[in-house]
Amino acid sequence: MAERPRPPLASSSPLETDPERQLEGRAQVIAAALGPHAELETLLSSHRWHRRLQRRPELIQTLVGHADLLPEALERVSRRAVAEGWTEDTAIWKDTRELVARRARLTGLALRRLDALAVAPPELSLEETLTRLDALVREPVRRKLAPGEVVVFETNTRRHSDRSSTKKSDIEVPLRYLLGVALGILLTLPLLFVAPPALERVAAFLVLGVGMACWWVPLLRSGRLLLTSERLLWLPHLGEPQSVRLASIPDDGVQLDRSRLDVRVEGDRRLHARLVPEAWRVMLLLELHRQPPLLGAARAGVQVENAVVFAAKLGKREGCAVLRPGGVSFIPDGQERQALLALTGKAPSLPRFDLERVLDTLRWLPASEFDACVARVVAATGGLFRSAEEARHVPGPPAWMWLRIQMGSQMLLGRVALAQAAAAKAVLKTWPQAAE
């Protein structure tokens, strides 16, 4: 008799199958992500992470490429593990917990690396942080100027002092470094008295060497700082160059550590310039060139030549004057904040600055805008302006020695820098009295 067919075996219920088969490929997504996460965490933890990441851009691309699958997979596995009571030694649950912990560490590490290069919002996800970090690393800072980029100021050079001599107060040396040199010499100086006669020369060289080392080692932190028409560029002796676009610097984006003469700037990137000898001048130039009317004004690469700014005294009031073919303006001392407020429309954040520097920097503007800005400063500070027809130059010694201009009933007395003497002479020749 024919054997009756057996009924098919009942299929296993979902709860009785292997967890990895239930997750429809999510286990493979999680397992495949462990390697790239671990490798990227190791790379970002290294001292030379920046250069290593430049050589391995595919690491971030691979990790970010799974951004649409991985979060959903981790959430699904975690929910199933809790609902079904998986044991801790379940392979997929173990991988999930390891990946979640690694992603948390990697997020914090990537945010710190990003924050070292640019301002990083703390609420960014891991993928968003890595995308921004990859973009910054892929676009290295240009050491060379772009076509049309004009240098406005540069430390450790005479480039910026063609028109006026650098004031002594512009250049500072941190007291902590002078104390370090003195301390190093004092600690080794007793060797000169206790060393045997045969080693006296060696002891002298040792004292001198310690003093020089205490002076030169901190200088290795320094470098060149360039302010251009587009950006602030820091070229350290050791380390990678840094730059920040002027237009991206906010009102509170520039800080000075006076004890170290370090300048920190925040914008589209972060910049940390160390041991800047003319830090106060850099702070003033940044305040002026990061906002209108001077923002981008230097792109033309031309300054007003027939404008002379010099220290002067009108009657009993001291201040500075601006000599132009159209006349002469006097701005009294003590009105620096009002002057900058009249120019930018904002209260200055600088605790101190030189008004003469401000007026001289305005020469990057076209001639008509320069005159308009000077007129606003004169009105805001209670200064005085006399046209070339109203004012009268009193002949006498050369302008670099003594310049006298009669302004109504008052006499303006000033001394023009030697570098500007020729320009002052040329301006005075255009005045009506010179043609008489």
TIPADO-229352 format. One record per residue (C-alpha): residue in one letter; x, y, z. Coordinates in pm, whole numbers, always signed. Layout:
A|X|Y|Z
...
//
This chain:
M|+0|+0|+0
A|+135|+337|-94
E|+277|+543|+194
R|+69|+841|+279
P|+261|+1168|+222
R|+389|+1329|+540
P|+278|+1681|+617
P|+554|+1942|+583
L|+743|+2041|+895
A|+620|+2357|+1055
S|+861|+2644|+993
S|+1042|+2783|+1296
S|+890|+3093|+1451
P|+1089|+3420|+1427
L|+1168|+3406|+1796
E|+1337|+3067|+1752
T|+1564|+3167|+1461
D|+1915|+3306|+1487
P|+1913|+3680|+1579
E|+2142|+3768|+1289
R|+1899|+3615|+1035
Q|+1615|+3811|+1188
L|+1791|+4145|+1135
E|+1794|+4120|+755
G|+2154|+4229|+693
R|+2180|+4483|+974
A|+2427|+4260|+1155
Q|+2658|+4272|+853
V|+2634|+4652|+844
I|+2737|+4675|+1210
A|+3017|+4420|+1177
A|+3155|+4594|+869
A|+3157|+4933|+1047
L|+3372|+4818|+1339
G|+3697|+4818|+1143
P|+3673|+5170|+990
H|+3564|+5319|+1324
A|+3856|+5160|+1508
E|+4109|+5266|+1241
L|+3983|+5625|+1234
E|+3989|+5648|+1614
T|+4350|+5535|+1617
L|+4443|+5786|+1346
L|+4276|+6084|+1515
S|+4439|+5989|+1846
S|+4788|+6016|+1700
H|+5010|+6324|+1731
R|+5038|+6372|+1352
W|+4671|+6308|+1284
H|+4643|+6602|+1041
R|+4902|+6473|+793
R|+4794|+6113|+833
L|+4435|+6205|+757
Q|+4547|+6393|+446
R|+4705|+6069|+324
R|+4400|+5856|+413
P|+4090|+6056|+306
E|+3904|+5736|+223
L|+3863|+5654|+593
I|+3613|+5935|+647
Q|+3448|+5876|+312
T|+3389|+5510|+397
L|+3246|+5586|+738
V|+3025|+5872|+623
G|+2909|+5663|+327
H|+2717|+5432|+565
A|+2553|+5721|+753
D|+2210|+5636|+612
L|+2224|+5269|+721
L|+2424|+5253|+1043
P|+2212|+5462|+1285
E|+1898|+5271|+1188
A|+2076|+4938|+1227
L|+2212|+5028|+1572
E|+1872|+5148|+1689
R|+1695|+4836|+1557
V|+1943|+4595|+1714
S|+1936|+4777|+2049
R|+1556|+4772|+2056
R|+1540|+4400|+1971
A|+1807|+4313|+2227
V|+1615|+4480|+2507
A|+1277|+4346|+2399
E|+1394|+3986|+2356
G|+1641|+3978|+2643
W|+1953|+3885|+2448
T|+2248|+3774|+2657
E|+2562|+3991|+2663
D|+2765|+3726|+2480
T|+2533|+3734|+2177
A|+2770|+3823|+1893
I|+2559|+4091|+1726
W|+2464|+4250|+2060
K|+2828|+4252|+2167
D|+2933|+4418|+1838
T|+2656|+4673|+1871
R|+2757|+4777|+2221
E|+3121|+4802|+2118
L|+3034|+5015|+1814
V|+2807|+5247|+2014
A|+3083|+5307|+2269
R|+3344|+5359|+1998
R|+3120|+5606|+1813
A|+3076|+5807|+2133
R|+3454|+5825|+2183
L|+3511|+5903|+1818
T|+3253|+6183|+1823
G|+3427|+6356|+2112
L|+3769|+6307|+1954
A|+3656|+6436|+1613
L|+3493|+6741|+1774
R|+3819|+6824|+1953
R|+4014|+6792|+1628
L|+3761|+7004|+1443
D|+3757|+7262|+1722
A|+4135|+7298|+1686
L|+4086|+7409|+1324
A|+3754|+7594|+1334
V|+3466|+7681|+1564
A|+3270|+7357|+1608
P|+2910|+7355|+1736
P|+2883|+7089|+2010
E|+2554|+6947|+1879
L|+2704|+6811|+1556
S|+2662|+6441|+1484
L|+2961|+6220|+1418
E|+2905|+6218|+1043
E|+2856|+6596|+1030
T|+3172|+6650|+1236
L|+3377|+6420|+1014
T|+3243|+6585|+698
R|+3351|+6929|+819
L|+3685|+6796|+938
D|+3747|+6627|+602
A|+3668|+6950|+415
L|+3917|+7149|+627
V|+4191|+6889|+594
R|+4138|+6855|+218
E|+4177|+7231|+171
P|+4520|+7312|+317
V|+4613|+7669|+400
R|+4783|+7846|+110
R|+5127|+7978|+196
K|+5145|+8184|-122
L|+4922|+8479|-199
A|+4638|+8433|-442
P|+4623|+8651|-755
G|+4504|+8996|-653
E|+4577|+8939|-283
V|+4762|+9237|-134
V|+4981|+9238|+177
V|+4869|+9510|+418
F|+5100|+9431|+709
E|+5373|+9180|+789
T|+5566|+9126|+1110
N|+5945|+9103|+1115
T|+5980|+9324|+809
R|+6004|+9690|+711
R|+5735|+9644|+447
H|+5476|+9835|+647
S|+5697|+10123|+759
D|+5754|+10306|+432
R|+5541|+10602|+536
S|+5599|+10619|+908
S|+5858|+10491|+1147
T|+5762|+10209|+1385
K|+5696|+10343|+1731
K|+5883|+10193|+2023
S|+5555|+10101|+2192
D|+5462|+9877|+1898
I|+5732|+9623|+1979
E|+5710|+9438|+2307
V|+5892|+9147|+2466
P|+5700|+8943|+2725
L|+5840|+8993|+3072
R|+5818|+8619|+3139
Y|+6085|+8549|+2875
L|+6321|+8813|+3011
L|+6277|+8663|+3357
G|+6346|+8316|+3212
V|+6677|+8433|+3065
A|+6777|+8602|+3390
L|+6681|+8297|+3596
G|+6874|+8061|+3369
I|+7187|+8273|+3399
L|+7153|+8311|+3776
L|+7117|+7936|+3827
T|+7431|+7856|+3626
L|+7641|+8159|+3726
P|+7779|+7993|+4045
L|+7959|+7744|+3819
L|+8205|+8021|+3731
F|+8313|+8042|+4096
V|+8324|+7674|+4189
A|+8465|+7533|+3865
P|+8836|+7436|+3873
P|+9072|+7657|+3671
A|+9090|+7400|+3391
L|+8712|+7412|+3345
E|+8655|+7786|+3383
R|+8621|+7834|+3008
V|+8376|+7545|+2984
A|+8172|+7692|+3271
A|+8162|+8033|+3100
F|+8037|+7877|+2777
L|+7777|+7680|+2975
V|+7640|+7996|+3141
L|+7629|+8174|+2805
G|+7468|+7873|+2640
V|+7194|+7845|+2903
G|+7113|+8215|+2869
M|+7093|+8191|+2490
A|+6882|+7877|+2508
C|+6635|+8044|+2746
W|+6604|+8325|+2492
W|+6595|+8134|+2164
V|+6387|+7830|+2255
P|+6069|+8036|+2308
L|+6134|+8206|+1973
L|+6086|+7870|+1803
R|+5716|+7912|+1885
S|+5703|+8233|+1683
G|+5682|+8292|+1310
R|+5561|+8542|+1049
L|+5217|+8701|+1058
L|+5074|+8853|+742
L|+4759|+9058|+710
T|+4637|+9069|+352
S|+4336|+9217|+180
E|+4155|+8884|+225
R|+4286|+8700|+531
L|+4520|+8680|+828
L|+4799|+8429|+762
W|+5024|+8275|+1029
L|+5345|+8100|+916
P|+5509|+7947|+1227
H|+5871|+7835|+1233
L|+5747|+7494|+1348
G|+5407|+7356|+1255
E|+5139|+7397|+993
P|+5033|+7738|+854
Q|+4701|+7883|+968
S|+4471|+8141|+815
V|+4130|+8298|+871
R|+3924|+8508|+630
L|+3880|+8866|+748
A|+3513|+8875|+653
S|+3441|+8575|+878
I|+3581|+8726|+1201
P|+3300|+8824|+1445
D|+3310|+9119|+1683
D|+3449|+8907|+1968
G|+3667|+8690|+1745
V|+4007|+8842|+1829
Q|+4180|+8789|+2164
L|+4524|+8890|+2292
D|+4721|+8716|+2566
R|+4948|+9000|+2668
S|+5161|+8788|+2902
R|+5267|+8575|+2603
L|+5191|+8818|+2317
D|+4975|+8546|+2160
V|+4696|+8648|+1921
R|+4397|+8416|+1885
V|+4145|+8468|+1605
E|+3820|+8284|+1535
G|+3636|+8290|+1205
D|+3591|+8031|+933
R|+3901|+7874|+1090
R|+4097|+7919|+1410
L|+4434|+8093|+1420
H|+4681|+8105|+1706
A|+4982|+8330|+1643
R|+5247|+8305|+1913
L|+5490|+8566|+2040
V|+5380|+8843|+1802
P|+5617|+9139|+1866
E|+5368|+9400|+1735
A|+5057|+9241|+1880
W|+4876|+9565|+1963
R|+4918|+9693|+1608
V|+4791|+9363|+1469
M|+4484|+9389|+1693
L|+4409|+9740|+1564
L|+4456|+9644|+1199
L|+4227|+9344|+1239
E|+3963|+9562|+1403
L|+3974|+9796|+1103
H|+4012|+9556|+809
R|+3756|+9295|+919
Q|+3461|+9533|+880
P|+3347|+9825|+661
P|+3463|+10066|+543
L|+3806|+9901|+517
L|+3691|+9543|+457
G|+3827|+9453|+112
A|+3946|+9810|+47
A|+4309|+9699|+13
R|+4230|+9475|-286
A|+4309|+9763|-521
G|+4662|+9766|-382
V|+4672|+10147|-387
Q|+4692|+10393|-98
V|+4618|+10764|-105
E|+4961|+10921|-153
N|+4883|+11290|-103
A|+4762|+11241|+254
V|+4999|+11299|+543
V|+4911|+11196|+900
F|+5130|+11334|+1178
A|+5131|+11419|+1548
A|+5039|+11781|+1607
K|+4934|+12040|+1863
L|+4663|+12303|+1812
G|+4689|+12572|+2072
K|+4707|+12379|+2399
R|+4539|+12068|+2265
E|+4753|+11775|+2153
G|+4643|+11525|+1891
C|+4713|+11444|+1529
A|+4655|+11614|+1197
V|+4575|+11509|+842
L|+4723|+11720|+564
R|+4546|+11706|+226
P|+4536|+11919|-90
G|+4188|+12030|+18
G|+4293|+12145|+364
V|+4406|+12027|+706
S|+4216|+11845|+982
F|+4299|+11825|+1352
I|+4174|+11548|+1583
P|+4242|+11588|+1958
D|+4384|+11316|+2181
G|+4157|+11120|+2413
Q|+3888|+11073|+2149
E|+4008|+10740|+2007
R|+3693|+10544|+2089
Q|+3466|+10812|+1944
A|+3678|+10816|+1628
L|+3653|+10441|+1574
L|+3283|+10446|+1653
A|+3235|+10712|+1386
L|+3420|+10497|+1132
T|+3272|+10151|+1196
G|+2945|+10228|+1372
K|+3046|+9992|+1655
A|+3204|+10049|+1992
P|+3567|+9930|+1973
S|+3666|+9629|+2181
L|+4031|+9734|+2203
P|+4143|+9870|+2541
R|+4398|+10096|+2372
F|+4506|+10199|+2024
D|+4681|+10479|+1841
L|+4455|+10725|+1656
E|+4738|+10818|+1423
R|+4755|+10455|+1311
V|+4381|+10452|+1249
L|+4393|+10758|+1026
D|+4697|+10632|+838
T|+4524|+10298|+772
L|+4234|+10483|+610
R|+4466|+10563|+320
W|+4369|+10224|+172
L|+4033|+10380|+86
P|+3971|+10576|-235
A|+4049|+10947|-195
S|+3686|+11056|-173
E|+3602|+10794|+92
F|+3918|+10883|+283
D|+3814|+11248|+302
A|+3459|+11153|+405
C|+3587|+10928|+686
V|+3825|+11195|+817
A|+3539|+11446|+815
R|+3325|+11207|+1023
V|+3608|+11162|+1271
V|+3658|+11539|+1302
A|+3287|+11591|+1368
A|+3266|+11306|+1622
T|+3574|+11408|+1820
G|+3530|+11785|+1836
G|+3821|+11842|+1603
L|+3877|+12122|+1353
F|+3902|+12145|+974
R|+4023|+12433|+765
S|+4021|+12432|+387
A|+4332|+12512|+188
E|+4189|+12860|+122
E|+4134|+12926|+494
A|+4453|+12773|+632
R|+4801|+12914|+572
H|+5134|+12740|+583
V|+5394|+12939|+774
P|+5732|+12892|+602
G|+6016|+12776|+817
P|+6232|+12467|+872
P|+6168|+12148|+673
A|+5844|+11969|+762
W|+6026|+11677|+920
M|+6172|+11923|+1169
W|+5876|+12152|+1229
L|+5553|+12224|+1042
R|+5345|+12533|+1123
I|+4999|+12600|+981
Q|+4781|+12894|+1073
M|+4421|+12777|+1130
G|+4220|+13091|+1192
S|+4332|+13238|+1521
Q|+4519|+12924|+1627
M|+4854|+12783|+1520
L|+4894|+12413|+1436
L|+5239|+12284|+1524
G|+5353|+11939|+1415
R|+5647|+11730|+1310
V|+5618|+11510|+1002
A|+5806|+11180|+986
L|+6107|+11194|+756
A|+5950|+10932|+527
Q|+5651|+11165|+472
A|+5842|+11491|+432
A|+5836|+11479|+53
A|+5462|+11406|+48
A|+5394|+11696|+287
K|+5595|+11931|+71
A|+5405|+11820|-240
V|+5068|+11875|-69
L|+5159|+12224|+52
K|+5262|+12320|-301
T|+4903|+12261|-415
W|+4761|+12509|-166
P|+4648|+12846|-311
Q|+4904|+13048|-115
A|+5184|+12848|-281
A|+5076|+12982|-620
E|+5074|+13343|-507
//
